[in-house]
């Protein structure tokens, strides 16, 4: 049996999609073996050879012993239109399978090693477990655990996400993305601030509570460039783009400083801090604010103090400059969203929690802050 036209199609597929000819021929030969066994009077076992040059197909019937060894073999290539139709159908199925396989491999090669990159996708499907994003040349999955809390995503929405993982699975490459990871804020800011891309400014640390607030510590390697001003932009134009993409999440930019006390003071912005006393051995900071600034320094449900503690790596104690007249309020610096708002007392204690789920992008010594007022 001659397969001249089929060989031409195989060569085109191999050339355009990068699929090895031998792989296509092997798959086609296996399909023809299955087709032969369905033919009347066929042997129980057989093998098929295909000449890559001429496209000549030869079927060899086989006789096996009890151990599965071949003890006899003879040519038994079926003739007639029936087997030809079966061969053509098998060829079509093999080609379709190889095309899908080639596409899956191509997608995996395109995204392999791109963990941490920013991608833009269109929402295709939404359910309580995950969101499917169309990236144009591939699909990505946004698990429920990686979504911004309470963010509403509708079909057709265009969103940006961070690639967390790329897996090569039997059904194809699986691209897992996140919108709650702290590095998403980093990548979004890099899109707006060229000084971050060229290395003039560096993001030292990020503390984030997705959907609520992020604090970013930045440092400048050029004394003539203000890192806070460069990131915030004229009238907040640069950081506002990040806030818009995060659906209104507040973003504070803090200048990294070598003076830990000054850094923590600025990290607690927009509150005005009167004094900061640092204990380097215990990694604690005793912060004193005016009575009317206490609730602002602590923030709603302790959020502002919690983020400042995580950004600096210090346990932060915030107290009023007025003698305490009531019980102490203790606020734990964890990443969880509080469900109840407790009354603000005279003292709040916030501990910097370790980077459990990559909540802080980089471990580094203290630096300086700049707070974006455009929320």
C-alpha positions in Angstrom: 0.0 0.0 0.0 1.3 3.4 -1.0 0.8 6.5 1.1 2.3 9.2 -1.1 -0.1 12.0 -0.3 -0.1 11.2 3.4 3.7 11.4 3.5 3.5 14.9 2.0 1.1 15.9 4.8 3.4 14.3 7.4 6.4 16.3 6.1 4.4 19.6 6.2 3.3 18.9 9.8 6.9 18.1 10.8 8.2 21.2 9.1 5.5 23.7 10.3 4.8 22.4 13.8 8.2 20.9 14.7 6.8 17.4 15.2 9.4 14.6 14.4 8.5 12.6 11.3 9.5 9.3 13.2 7.0 10.1 16.0 4.2 10.6 13.5 5.1 7.4 11.6 5.3 5.4 14.8 1.8 6.6 15.9 0.4 5.9 12.4 2.0 2.4 12.3 0.4 1.6 15.7 -3.0 2.8 14.4 -2.6 0.6 11.3 -1.8 -2.5 13.4 -5.1 -1.9 15.3 -6.9 -1.5 11.9 -5.3 -4.7 10.6 -6.4 -6.8 13.6 -10.0 -5.8 12.8 -9.7 -7.1 9.2 -11.2 -10.5 8.3 -8.8 -13.4 8.7 -6.1 -11.2 10.4 -3.5 -12.7 12.7 -3.7 -12.1 16.4 -0.4 -10.2 16.4 1.2 -8.0 13.8 3.6 -5.2 13.1 3.6 -2.4 10.5 6.5 -0.8 8.7 6.3 2.5 6.7 9.0 3.5 4.3 9.6 7.3 5.0 10.8 7.8 1.4 8.2 6.0 -0.6 5.3 5.8 1.9 5.1 2.1 1.3 3.1 0.3 4.1 3.8 -3.3 4.8 2.0 -5.4 7.4 3.8 -8.4 8.9 1.6 -11.0 10.7 3.3 -12.7 13.7 3.0 -15.9 15.6 4.2 -15.8 19.2 5.1 -18.5 21.7 3.8 -18.8 25.3 6.4 -16.3 26.5 5.5 -13.7 23.9 8.5 -14.3 21.6 8.1 -14.1 17.8 8.5 -17.6 16.3 7.2 -16.9 12.9 6.5 -13.8 10.7 5.1 -13.3 7.2 3.8 -10.4 5.1 0.1 -10.1 5.2 -0.7 -6.6 3.9 -4.5 -6.3 3.2 -5.5 -5.2 -0.3 -8.6 -3.4 -1.4 -10.5 -0.2 -0.6 -11.8 -1.3 2.8 -8.3 -1.3 4.4 -7.5 1.9 2.5 -10.4 3.7 4.0 -9.4 2.4 7.5 -5.9 3.6 6.9 -7.1 7.1 5.8 -9.3 7.4 8.9 -6.5 6.2 11.1 -4.1 8.7 9.5 -6.6 11.6 10.1 -7.0 10.6 13.8 -3.2 10.4 14.3 -2.6 13.8 12.6 -5.2 15.4 14.8 -3.7 13.9 17.9 -0.2 14.9 17.0 -1.4 18.5 16.2 -2.9 18.8 19.7 0.2 17.2 21.2 2.4 19.6 19.3 0.4 22.6 20.5 0.5 21.5 24.1 4.3 21.1 23.9 4.7 24.5 22.3 2.6 26.2 25.0 4.7 24.5 27.7 7.9 25.6 26.1 6.6 29.2 25.8 5.8 29.4 29.5 8.3 27.1 31.1 10.6 29.0 33.5 8.4 32.1 33.5 7.3 31.9 37.1 7.1 35.4 38.5 6.2 37.0 35.2 3.1 39.2 34.6 0.5 38.1 32.1 -2.7 39.7 30.9 -5.8 37.5 30.3 -9.5 37.7 29.6 -11.9 36.0 32.0 -13.5 33.0 30.2 -15.1 31.1 33.1 -15.8 31.8 36.7 -16.9 29.5 39.5 -16.5 29.2 43.2 -13.3 27.1 42.8 -11.3 28.9 40.2 -11.3 31.4 37.3 -10.1 30.4 33.8 -8.2 33.2 31.9 -7.5 33.2 28.2 -4.0 34.4 27.6 -4.3 34.4 23.8 -2.0 31.4 23.1 -2.9 29.4 26.3 -5.3 29.2 29.2 -4.4 29.9 32.8 -6.1 28.9 36.0 -6.6 31.3 38.9 -7.4 29.2 42.0 -9.8 30.6 44.5 -7.0 30.7 47.1 -5.1 33.1 44.8 -7.9 35.5 44.1 -8.2 38.9 45.8 -10.8 38.5 48.5 -14.3 39.8 47.5 -13.0 40.7 44.0 -15.7 40.3 41.4 -14.5 38.9 38.1 -17.0 38.6 35.2 -16.7 36.9 31.9 -14.9 39.2 29.4 -13.0 41.2 32.1 -9.4 41.9 31.2 -7.1 41.4 34.2 -3.4 41.0 35.0 -2.0 38.1 37.1 1.3 36.7 38.2 2.5 33.3 37.0 3.0 31.0 40.0 3.6 27.7 38.4 3.9 26.0 35.0 3.2 22.2 35.0 3.5 19.9 32.0 0.6 17.5 32.4 -0.8 14.8 30.1 -3.6 17.1 29.1 -1.2 19.9 28.4 0.6 22.7 30.1 -1.2 24.0 33.2 -0.4 27.6 34.0 -1.3 28.6 37.6 -1.6 32.4 38.2 -2.2 34.6 41.2 -3.7 38.0 42.0 -3.1 37.9 45.7 0.7 37.4 45.7 2.8 40.4 46.9 5.0 40.2 43.8 1.9 41.1 41.6 2.2 44.6 43.1 5.9 44.6 42.3 5.3 43.7 38.7 2.5 46.2 38.3 4.7 49.0 39.7 7.5 48.0 37.3 5.2 48.6 34.4 4.6 52.2 35.5 8.1 53.1 36.9 11.0 52.8 34.4 13.4 53.6 37.2 12.6 50.2 38.7 13.3 48.5 35.4 16.7 50.1 34.9 17.8 49.5 38.5 17.9 53.2 39.6 15.2 52.3 42.2 14.8 49.0 44.0 11.9 47.5 45.8 13.3 46.1 49.1 10.2 44.7 50.7 6.5 44.3 50.3 3.8 43.7 52.9 0.4 43.0 51.5 -3.1 42.2 52.7 -4.8 41.5 49.3 -7.8 43.6 48.6 -7.2 46.0 51.5 -3.7 47.5 51.6 -0.1 47.1 50.5 3.0 48.8 51.8 6.1 48.9 49.6 9.6 49.8 50.8 11.8 51.3 48.1 15.4 52.6 47.9 17.2 54.7 45.4 20.7 53.9 44.1 21.0 57.4 42.7 21.1 60.3 45.2 19.4 62.6 42.7 16.3 60.4 42.4 13.6 60.4 45.1 12.4 56.8 45.2 9.0 57.7 46.7 8.3 60.4 44.3 9.3 58.3 41.3 7.0 55.5 42.3 4.0 57.7 43.2 4.4 59.9 40.2 3.0 63.4 39.5 -0.2 63.7 41.6 -0.1 59.9 42.2 -0.4 59.1 38.5 1.9 56.1 38.5 0.7 54.4 41.7 -2.9 55.1 40.7 -2.6 52.7 37.8 -1.6 50.0 40.2 -4.5 50.8 42.5 -6.9 50.7 39.6 -5.7 47.2 38.5 -6.1 46.0 42.1 -9.7 47.3 42.1 -9.0 50.0 44.7 -6.5 48.3 47.0 -4.6 51.0 48.8 -0.9 51.2 48.1 1.6 53.0 50.4 5.1 53.7 49.1 7.7 53.9 52.0 11.3 55.0 51.5 13.7 52.5 52.9 16.1 54.0 55.6 19.0 52.8 57.5 17.6 54.4 60.6 15.1 51.7 61.8 13.2 54.2 64.0 12.7 56.6 61.2 11.7 53.8 58.8 9.0 52.4 61.2 7.8 55.9 61.9 7.2 56.5 58.2 5.9 53.0 57.6 3.1 53.8 60.1 1.9 56.7 57.9 -0.4 58.4 57.4 -0.3 58.6 61.2 2.1 61.1 62.7 4.6 59.4 65.1 6.1 61.4 68.0 8.8 58.9 69.2 10.2 55.5 68.3 12.4 53.5 70.7 14.2 50.5 69.2 15.5 47.4 71.0 17.9 45.8 68.5 18.4 42.6 70.6 14.7 41.9 70.9 13.8 43.3 67.5 11.1 45.5 69.0 10.0 49.1 68.5 8.1 51.1 71.1 6.1 53.7 69.2 4.5 56.7 70.9 1.9 58.8 69.2 -0.5 61.5 70.2 -3.8 60.3 71.6 -5.8 61.5 68.6 -3.3 59.6 66.2 -3.5 56.3 68.0 -6.4 54.8 66.1 -4.9 56.0 62.8 -1.5 54.4 63.6 -3.1 51.1 64.5 -5.5 51.2 61.5 -8.8 49.4 61.0 -8.6 46.1 62.8 -4.9 46.7 63.4 -4.1 46.6 59.7 -1.8 49.6 59.4 0.4 48.5 62.4 0.4 44.9 61.2 1.7 45.9 57.7 4.3 48.2 59.2 5.6 45.4 61.5 5.8 43.0 58.6 7.5 45.5 56.4 10.2 46.3 59.0 10.6 42.9 60.6 10.2 44.3 64.1 7.6 43.8 66.8 5.8 47.1 67.0 4.2 48.4 70.3 2.1 51.5 69.7 1.0 53.6 72.7 -0.6 56.9 73.3 1.5 59.7 75.0 -1.4 60.0 77.5 -1.2 57.8 80.7 -3.1 54.6 80.0 -6.5 54.5 81.8 -7.9 51.3 80.3 -6.9 47.8 79.4 -4.3 47.0 76.8 -5.3 46.2 73.3 -3.2 43.4 71.7 -3.1 43.1 67.9 -1.4 40.1 66.3 0.5 40.9 63.1 -0.9 38.0 61.1 -1.9 37.9 57.4 -5.5 36.9 58.1 -8.4 39.3 57.6 -10.1 40.2 60.9 -13.8 39.8 61.0 -14.6 42.1 63.9 -13.5 45.6 64.6 -12.5 45.9 68.2 -12.4 49.2 70.1 -9.0 51.0 70.1 -7.4 51.1 73.6 -4.4 53.0 74.9 -1.8 50.4 73.7 -1.5 48.2 70.7 1.2 45.5 70.2 1.9 44.1 66.7 4.4 41.4 65.9 6.1 40.9 62.6 5.1 37.4 61.4 7.5 35.3 59.4 7.0 35.1 55.6 4.7 32.2 55.7 3.1 32.3 52.2 5.6 34.5 50.5 3.8 37.5 52.0 7.0 39.6 52.1 8.9 39.6 48.8 12.4 40.3 50.1 14.2 40.0 53.5 16.4 43.1 53.9 17.5 45.7 56.5 15.3 48.7 57.2 14.9 51.6 54.8 12.7 54.6 54.3 9.0 55.2 53.6 6.8 57.2 51.4 3.0 56.9 51.6 0.8 57.5 48.7 -2.2 59.5 49.8 -4.3 58.6 46.7 -6.3 55.7 47.9 
